[in-house]
Amino acid sequence: MNKIRLLIADDHNFIIDGIVTLLSNDEKFEVIGISNSGKDVIDKFELLKPDIVIMDISMPEISGIEATRLIIGEHPAAKIIALTQYDDIEYILEFLKAGGLGYILKTANKNELIEAITTVHIGSRYISASVSKILVENLISSNNREDSEKEIPLTKREVEIIKLISDDLTNNEIAEKLNISFRTVETHRRNLMQKLDVKSTVALIRWALQHKIMTIK
């Protein structure tokens, strides 16, 4: 059986030594090169053509993310795994966008590292459980923000006016209270009806209640 040929890139030799030690007794793997900088790992990739690169995110000269982007740009089939301490969503997304296939943290154990390598080697993506949780939480948070924006697509002035309408004020009274013209109030009211797709004041007030812009006193 052909061994999986690995290039390990990290700016700390004790991390590289630790990975080499972890994999030394497993006949499926062969460490064919090591690198301590982003620029060097690019050069080593060209020279050694490894099956997989295990890449730290924080690297001298060129970051691991940028090195991944440059390697993938020249070699689209290259397989790169991030092994890093960074669990920030920005780093995770940037690395995946750069073309990386795996993302695990340095807190991972030997079994997880081996699983990541073997999974990526067959062309599949591997994201550790802890990183997957971060991605899911970010997705949920983003969806909630989008939903919130969709639920109340109103300007501050429109919210003021809809509250005053619900207080049973006439257009003239609203204009006087807000120190704007009667025609401006009419325009805001018409825009509100169109924006919220309602056809009556009752429906407008119902919408305000549903979206908690106002409450029943």
ZADO-1210 file (C-alpha; in nm, 4 decimals, padded with zeros to 6 digits):
<atoms>
<atom x="00.0000" y="00.0000" z="00.0000" code="MET" pos="1"/>
<atom x="00.1333" y="00.3422" z="-00.0953" code="ASN" pos="2"/>
<atom x="00.1984" y="00.5690" z="00.1995" code="LYS" pos="3"/>
<atom x="00.0322" y="00.9093" z="00.2318" code="ILE" pos="4"/>
<atom x="00.3157" y="01.1579" z="00.1805" code="ARG" pos="5"/>
<atom x="00.2959" y="01.4567" z="00.4140" code="LEU" pos="6"/>
<atom x="00.4480" y="01.8038" z="00.4178" code="LEU" pos="7"/>
<atom x="00.4169" y="01.9680" z="00.7596" code="ILE" pos="8"/>
<atom x="00.4280" y="02.3467" z="00.7864" code="ALA" pos="9"/>
<atom x="00.4513" y="02.5223" z="01.1227" code="ASP" pos="10"/>
<atom x="00.6753" y="02.7956" z="01.2583" code="ASP" pos="11"/>
<atom x="00.7302" y="02.6017" z="01.5834" code="HIS" pos="12"/>
<atom x="00.9586" y="02.3010" z="01.5547" code="ASN" pos="13"/>
<atom x="00.8173" y="02.1395" z="01.8679" code="PHE" pos="14"/>
<atom x="00.4756" y="02.1244" z="01.6940" code="ILE" pos="15"/>
<atom x="00.6331" y="01.9603" z="01.3892" code="ILE" pos="16"/>
<atom x="00.8249" y="01.7185" z="01.6123" code="ASP" pos="17"/>
<atom x="00.5011" y="01.6338" z="01.7931" code="GLY" pos="18"/>
<atom x="00.3185" y="01.5548" z="01.4681" code="ILE" pos="19"/>
<atom x="00.6087" y="01.3461" z="01.3411" code="VAL" pos="20"/>
<atom x="00.6149" y="01.1527" z="01.6684" code="THR" pos="21"/>
<atom x="00.2386" y="01.0944" z="01.6588" code="LEU" pos="22"/>
<atom x="00.2562" y="00.9500" z="01.3084" code="LEU" pos="23"/>
<atom x="00.5926" y="00.7740" z="01.3264" code="SER" pos="24"/>
<atom x="00.4501" y="00.4352" z="01.4231" code="ASN" pos="25"/>
<atom x="00.1782" y="00.4364" z="01.1587" code="ASP" pos="26"/>
<atom x="00.2928" y="00.2774" z="00.8334" code="GLU" pos="27"/>
<atom x="00.0227" y="00.4576" z="00.6328" code="LYS" pos="28"/>
<atom x="00.2077" y="00.7893" z="00.6591" code="PHE" pos="29"/>
<atom x="00.5417" y="00.9302" z="00.5551" code="GLU" pos="30"/>
<atom x="00.6602" y="01.2806" z="00.6450" code="VAL" pos="31"/>
<atom x="00.8605" y="01.3864" z="00.3393" code="ILE" pos="32"/>
<atom x="00.9237" y="01.7479" z="00.4360" code="GLY" pos="33"/>
<atom x="00.8891" y="02.0197" z="00.6942" code="ILE" pos="34"/>
<atom x="00.8635" y="02.3950" z="00.6612" code="SER" pos="35"/>
<atom x="00.8772" y="02.6912" z="00.8998" code="ASN" pos="36"/>
<atom x="00.7393" y="02.9713" z="00.6804" code="SER" pos="37"/>
<atom x="00.4638" y="03.0393" z="00.4302" code="GLY" pos="38"/>
<atom x="00.7060" y="03.1115" z="00.1498" code="LYS" pos="39"/>
<atom x="00.9080" y="02.7974" z="00.2186" code="ASP" pos="40"/>
<atom x="00.6041" y="02.5690" z="00.2203" code="VAL" pos="41"/>
<atom x="00.5114" y="02.6952" z="-00.1268" code="ILE" pos="42"/>
<atom x="00.8631" y="02.6177" z="-00.2502" code="ASP" pos="43"/>
<atom x="00.8644" y="02.2780" z="-00.0775" code="LYS" pos="44"/>
<atom x="00.5285" y="02.1894" z="-00.2312" code="PHE" pos="45"/>
<atom x="00.6647" y="02.2581" z="-00.5794" code="GLU" pos="46"/>
<atom x="00.9705" y="02.0464" z="-00.5073" code="LEU" pos="47"/>
<atom x="00.8178" y="01.7521" z="-00.3170" code="LEU" pos="48"/>
<atom x="00.4590" y="01.7314" z="-00.4516" code="LYS" pos="49"/>
<atom x="00.3178" y="01.5889" z="-00.1238" code="PRO" pos="50"/>
<atom x="-00.0177" y="01.4150" z="-00.1067" code="ASP" pos="51"/>
<atom x="-00.1235" y="01.6399" z="00.1820" code="ILE" pos="52"/>
<atom x="00.0034" y="01.9556" z="00.3472" code="VAL" pos="53"/>
<atom x="-00.0633" y="02.0060" z="00.7179" code="ILE" pos="54"/>
<atom x="-00.0556" y="02.3840" z="00.7502" code="MET" pos="55"/>
<atom x="-00.0538" y="02.6230" z="01.0436" code="ASP" pos="56"/>
<atom x="-00.2523" y="02.9448" z="00.9909" code="ILE" pos="57"/>
<atom x="00.0027" y="03.1740" z="01.1556" code="SER" pos="58"/>
<atom x="00.3254" y="03.1600" z="00.9561" code="MET" pos="59"/>
<atom x="00.6147" y="03.4036" z="00.8937" code="PRO" pos="60"/>
<atom x="00.6509" y="03.5862" z="00.5590" code="GLU" pos="61"/>
<atom x="00.3226" y="03.4542" z="00.4149" code="ILE" pos="62"/>
<atom x="00.0274" y="03.3392" z="00.6251" code="SER" pos="63"/>
<atom x="-00.0932" y="02.9822" z="00.6042" code="GLY" pos="64"/>
<atom x="-00.4151" y="03.1062" z="00.4456" code="ILE" pos="65"/>
<atom x="-00.2340" y="03.2991" z="00.1745" code="GLU" pos="66"/>
<atom x="00.0090" y="03.0113" z="00.1171" code="ALA" pos="67"/>
<atom x="-00.2910" y="02.7798" z="00.0748" code="THR" pos="68"/>
<atom x="-00.4497" y="03.0206" z="-00.1725" code="ARG" pos="69"/>
<atom x="-00.1294" y="03.0405" z="-00.3777" code="LEU" pos="70"/>
<atom x="-00.0701" y="02.6648" z="-00.3780" code="ILE" pos="71"/>
<atom x="-00.4306" y="02.5899" z="-00.4775" code="ILE" pos="72"/>
<atom x="-00.4092" y="02.8583" z="-00.7461" code="GLY" pos="73"/>
<atom x="-00.1233" y="02.6712" z="-00.9119" code="GLU" pos="74"/>
<atom x="-00.2319" y="02.3196" z="-00.8142" code="HIS" pos="75"/>
<atom x="-00.6134" y="02.2979" z="-00.7839" code="PRO" pos="76"/>
<atom x="-00.5967" y="01.9333" z="-00.6767" code="ALA" pos="77"/>
<atom x="-00.3677" y="02.0080" z="-00.3804" code="ALA" pos="78"/>
<atom x="-00.4998" y="01.8851" z="-00.0450" code="LYS" pos="79"/>
<atom x="-00.4316" y="02.1072" z="00.2545" code="ILE" pos="80"/>
<atom x="-00.5384" y="02.0718" z="00.6172" code="ILE" pos="81"/>
<atom x="-00.5204" y="02.3585" z="00.8651" code="ALA" pos="82"/>
<atom x="-00.3853" y="02.2515" z="01.2032" code="LEU" pos="83"/>
<atom x="-00.4090" y="02.5644" z="01.4143" code="THR" pos="84"/>
<atom x="-00.4928" y="02.7211" z="01.7481" code="GLN" pos="85"/>
<atom x="-00.7282" y="02.9714" z="01.5805" code="TYR" pos="86"/>
<atom x="-01.0981" y="02.8986" z="01.6152" code="ASP" pos="87"/>
<atom x="-01.2155" y="03.2421" z="01.4962" code="ASP" pos="88"/>
<atom x="-01.4889" y="03.2185" z="01.2327" code="ILE" pos="89"/>
<atom x="-01.3011" y="03.4631" z="01.0070" code="GLU" pos="90"/>
<atom x="-00.9928" y="03.2388" z="00.9915" code="TYR" pos="91"/>
<atom x="-01.2019" y="02.9267" z="00.9334" code="ILE" pos="92"/>
<atom x="-01.4004" y="03.0787" z="00.6469" code="LEU" pos="93"/>
<atom x="-01.0968" y="03.2408" z="00.4845" code="GLU" pos="94"/>
<atom x="-00.9028" y="02.9141" z="00.4897" code="PHE" pos="95"/>
<atom x="-01.1924" y="02.7196" z="00.3385" code="LEU" pos="96"/>
<atom x="-01.2435" y="02.9901" z="00.0750" code="LYS" pos="97"/>
<atom x="-00.8726" y="02.9662" z="-00.0075" code="ALA" pos="98"/>
<atom x="-00.9291" y="02.6014" z="-00.0991" code="GLY" pos="99"/>
<atom x="-00.8345" y="02.4141" z="00.2159" code="GLY" pos="100"/>
<atom x="-01.0085" y="02.0793" z="00.2634" code="LEU" pos="101"/>
<atom x="-00.9583" y="02.0251" z="00.6367" code="GLY" pos="102"/>
<atom x="-00.9627" y="02.2353" z="00.9518" code="TYR" pos="103"/>
<atom x="-00.8712" y="02.1003" z="01.2950" code="ILE" pos="104"/>
<atom x="-00.7417" y="02.2599" z="01.6130" code="LEU" pos="105"/>
<atom x="-00.4129" y="02.1897" z="01.7867" code="LYS" pos="106"/>
<atom x="-00.6109" y="02.0510" z="02.0786" code="THR" pos="107"/>
<atom x="-00.7037" y="01.7545" z="01.8538" code="ALA" pos="108"/>
<atom x="-00.5870" y="01.4093" z="01.9576" code="ASN" pos="109"/>
<atom x="-00.3968" y="01.1566" z="01.7444" code="LYS" pos="110"/>
<atom x="-00.7119" y="00.9784" z="01.6255" code="ASN" pos="111"/>
<atom x="-00.8677" y="01.3005" z="01.5013" code="GLU" pos="112"/>
<atom x="-00.5523" y="01.4003" z="01.3177" code="LEU" pos="113"/>
<atom x="-00.5343" y="01.0604" z="01.1480" code="ILE" pos="114"/>
<atom x="-00.9024" y="01.0765" z="01.0580" code="GLU" pos="115"/>
<atom x="-00.8529" y="01.4226" z="00.9078" code="ALA" pos="116"/>
<atom x="-00.5577" y="01.3078" z="00.6969" code="ILE" pos="117"/>
<atom x="-00.7255" y="00.9918" z="00.5670" code="THR" pos="118"/>
<atom x="-01.0530" y="01.1744" z="00.4943" code="THR" pos="119"/>
<atom x="-00.8857" y="01.4556" z="00.3024" code="VAL" pos="120"/>
<atom x="-00.6619" y="01.2081" z="00.1188" code="HIS" pos="121"/>
<atom x="-00.9657" y="01.0523" z="-00.0532" code="ILE" pos="122"/>
<atom x="-01.0843" y="01.3984" z="-00.1587" code="GLY" pos="123"/>
<atom x="-01.3435" y="01.4640" z="00.1104" code="SER" pos="124"/>
<atom x="-01.3603" y="01.7627" z="00.3401" code="ARG" pos="125"/>
<atom x="-01.2839" y="01.7200" z="00.7115" code="TYR" pos="126"/>
<atom x="-01.3947" y="01.9754" z="00.9685" code="ILE" pos="127"/>
<atom x="-01.3455" y="01.8845" z="01.3334" code="SER" pos="128"/>
<atom x="-01.6517" y="01.8681" z="01.5591" code="ALA" pos="129"/>
<atom x="-01.5503" y="02.1792" z="01.7524" code="SER" pos="130"/>
<atom x="-01.4973" y="02.3789" z="01.4322" code="VAL" pos="131"/>
<atom x="-01.8242" y="02.2497" z="01.2844" code="SER" pos="132"/>
<atom x="-02.0026" y="02.3789" z="01.5938" code="LYS" pos="133"/>
<atom x="-01.8530" y="02.7238" z="01.5385" code="ILE" pos="134"/>
<atom x="-01.9639" y="02.7207" z="01.1728" code="LEU" pos="135"/>
<atom x="-02.3192" y="02.6138" z="01.2639" code="VAL" pos="136"/>
<atom x="-02.3483" y="02.8762" z="01.5383" code="GLU" pos="137"/>
<atom x="-02.2286" y="03.1436" z="01.2954" code="ASN" pos="138"/>
<atom x="-02.4822" y="03.0289" z="01.0342" code="LEU" pos="139"/>
<atom x="-02.7670" y="03.0383" z="01.2871" code="ILE" pos="140"/>
<atom x="-02.6577" y="03.3812" z="01.4098" code="SER" pos="141"/>
<atom x="-02.6399" y="03.5120" z="01.0516" code="SER" pos="142"/>
<atom x="-02.9851" y="03.3732" z="00.9719" code="ASN" pos="143"/>
<atom x="-03.1288" y="03.5305" z="01.2862" code="ASN" pos="144"/>
<atom x="-02.9821" y="03.8671" z="01.1893" code="ARG" pos="145"/>
<atom x="-03.1232" y="03.8350" z="00.8392" code="GLU" pos="146"/>
<atom x="-03.4638" y="03.7304" z="00.9740" code="ASP" pos="147"/>
<atom x="-03.4635" y="04.0244" z="01.2107" code="SER" pos="148"/>
<atom x="-03.3849" y="04.2616" z="00.9274" code="GLU" pos="149"/>
<atom x="-03.6610" y="04.1057" z="00.7161" code="LYS" pos="150"/>
<atom x="-03.9153" y="04.1195" z="00.9982" code="GLU" pos="151"/>
<atom x="-03.8873" y="04.4952" z="01.0511" code="ILE" pos="152"/>
<atom x="-03.7797" y="04.6568" z="00.7228" code="PRO" pos="153"/>
<atom x="-03.8697" y="05.0040" z="00.8533" code="LEU" pos="154"/>
<atom x="-03.6848" y="05.3297" z="00.9019" code="THR" pos="155"/>
<atom x="-03.6775" y="05.5003" z="01.2405" code="LYS" pos="156"/>
<atom x="-03.9317" y="05.7584" z="01.1153" code="ARG" pos="157"/>
<atom x="-04.1633" y="05.4865" z="00.9846" code="GLU" pos="158"/>
<atom x="-04.1563" y="05.3155" z="01.3239" code="VAL" pos="159"/>
<atom x="-04.2467" y="05.6463" z="01.4902" code="GLU" pos="160"/>
<atom x="-04.5385" y="05.6960" z="01.2540" code="ILE" pos="161"/>
<atom x="-04.6736" y="05.3430" z="01.2853" code="ILE" pos="162"/>
<atom x="-04.6714" y="05.3815" z="01.6649" code="LYS" pos="163"/>
<atom x="-04.8612" y="05.7086" z="01.6418" code="LEU" pos="164"/>
<atom x="-05.1128" y="05.5565" z="01.3985" code="ILE" pos="165"/>
<atom x="-05.1702" y="05.2770" z="01.6486" code="SER" pos="166"/>
<atom x="-05.2346" y="05.5448" z="01.9131" code="ASP" pos="167"/>
<atom x="-05.5263" y="05.6572" z="01.6902" code="ASP" pos="168"/>
<atom x="-05.3717" y="05.9898" z="01.5925" code="LEU" pos="169"/>
<atom x="-05.4857" y="06.1523" z="01.2682" code="THR" pos="170"/>
<atom x="-05.2426" y="06.2535" z="00.9944" code="ASN" pos="171"/>
<atom x="-05.2685" y="06.6170" z="01.1063" code="ASN" pos="172"/>
<atom x="-05.1939" y="06.5235" z="01.4666" code="GLU" pos="173"/>
<atom x="-04.8978" y="06.3099" z="01.3624" code="ILE" pos="174"/>
<atom x="-04.7624" y="06.5931" z="01.1460" code="ALA" pos="175"/>
<atom x="-04.7881" y="06.8368" z="01.4350" code="GLU" pos="176"/>
<atom x="-04.6328" y="06.5964" z="01.6859" code="LYS" pos="177"/>
<atom x="-04.3364" y="06.5144" z="01.4618" code="LEU" pos="178"/>
<atom x="-04.3066" y="06.8689" z="01.3255" code="ASN" pos="179"/>
<atom x="-04.3370" y="06.7541" z="00.9648" code="ILE" pos="180"/>
<atom x="-04.5883" y="06.8381" z="00.6904" code="SER" pos="181"/>
<atom x="-04.9245" y="06.6691" z="00.6447" code="PHE" pos="182"/>
<atom x="-04.8140" y="06.5602" z="00.2959" code="ARG" pos="183"/>
<atom x="-04.5003" y="06.3944" z="00.4398" code="THR" pos="184"/>
<atom x="-04.7137" y="06.1954" z="00.6826" code="VAL" pos="185"/>
<atom x="-04.9390" y="06.0863" z="00.3958" code="GLU" pos="186"/>
<atom x="-04.6352" y="05.9746" z="00.1955" code="THR" pos="187"/>
<atom x="-04.4945" y="05.7760" z="00.4890" code="HIS" pos="188"/>
<atom x="-04.8323" y="05.6158" z="00.5505" code="ARG" pos="189"/>
<atom x="-04.8701" y="05.5162" z="00.1851" code="ARG" pos="190"/>
<atom x="-04.5145" y="05.3775" z="00.1766" code="ASN" pos="191"/>
<atom x="-04.5829" y="05.1769" z="00.4921" code="LEU" pos="192"/>
<atom x="-04.8920" y="05.0197" z="00.3366" code="MET" pos="193"/>
<atom x="-04.6984" y="04.9253" z="00.0231" code="GLN" pos="194"/>
<atom x="-04.3879" y="04.8034" z="00.2050" code="LYS" pos="195"/>
<atom x="-04.5817" y="04.5826" z="00.4457" code="LEU" pos="196"/>
<atom x="-04.8393" y="04.4807" z="00.1856" code="ASP" pos="197"/>
<atom x="-05.1369" y="04.5806" z="00.4006" code="VAL" pos="198"/>
<atom x="-05.4517" y="04.7571" z="00.2834" code="LYS" pos="199"/>
<atom x="-05.6004" y="04.9056" z="00.5989" code="SER" pos="200"/>
<atom x="-05.5073" y="05.0751" z="00.9241" code="THR" pos="201"/>
<atom x="-05.6332" y="04.7699" z="01.1129" code="VAL" pos="202"/>
<atom x="-05.3950" y="04.5434" z="00.9193" code="ALA" pos="203"/>
<atom x="-05.1135" y="04.7925" z="00.9791" code="LEU" pos="204"/>
<atom x="-05.1754" y="04.7851" z="01.3553" code="ILE" pos="205"/>
<atom x="-05.1989" y="04.4041" z="01.3504" code="ARG" pos="206"/>
<atom x="-04.8562" y="04.3905" z="01.1820" code="TRP" pos="207"/>
<atom x="-04.7143" y="04.6265" z="01.4473" code="ALA" pos="208"/>
<atom x="-04.8490" y="04.4016" z="01.7234" code="LEU" pos="209"/>
<atom x="-04.7107" y="04.0847" z="01.5645" code="GLN" pos="210"/>
<atom x="-04.3649" y="04.2370" z="01.5300" code="HIS" pos="211"/>
<atom x="-04.3746" y="04.3929" z="01.8775" code="LYS" pos="212"/>
<atom x="-04.3371" y="04.7486" z="01.7519" code="ILE" pos="213"/>
<atom x="-04.6301" y="04.8246" z="01.9799" code="MET" pos="214"/>
<atom x="-04.8156" y="04.6483" z="02.2573" code="THR" pos="215"/>
<atom x="-05.1743" y="04.6599" z="02.3728" code="ILE" pos="216"/>
<atom x="-05.2053" y="04.8984" z="02.6681" code="LYS" pos="217"/>
</atoms>
